[in-house]
């Protein structure tokens, strides 16, 4: 049996039969955790008049330097128009560089500039600090369980994109 953060004791079997109220509490915890997870980056982004879409683009370009615009579209699950708007801003502000593909001239490969890498580092440092503290607080078994829950919540296409990204950077 394990002790929950709210003090309740659970058995593995009882977790398979969560009540609607327990599920609602989990949903609310996710909402509040997401607010906490994004709060520090949001403050940094607001000073630059950027939003979360800019953060996501910067994050994934950093994770896969040279990624194509089409690959980024697939990862982010946004419209081409929306991504182009974000990329135009990041490119004009000197954070992202777009290079023509060598094999296919129609492809655009995306790279962070030094300025983009510095911003990505500030944004990620804030989130890593929050996650590191939370992970340290709950321990390795909870960390593994949390990751399993997150992966289980992903749609099939999302999970494929996640696995490809994870495999390409391992």
Buried (B, 14 or more C-beta within 10 A) or exposed (E): EEEEEEEEEEEEEEEEEEEEEBEEEEEEEBEEEEEEBBEBBBEBBEEEEBEEBBBBBBBBBBBBEEBBBEBBBBBBEBEEEEBEBBBEBBBEBEBBBEEEEEEEEEBBBBBBBEEBBEBBEEBBEBBEEBBEEBEEEEEEEBBEBBEEEEEEEEEEEEEEBBEBBEEEEE
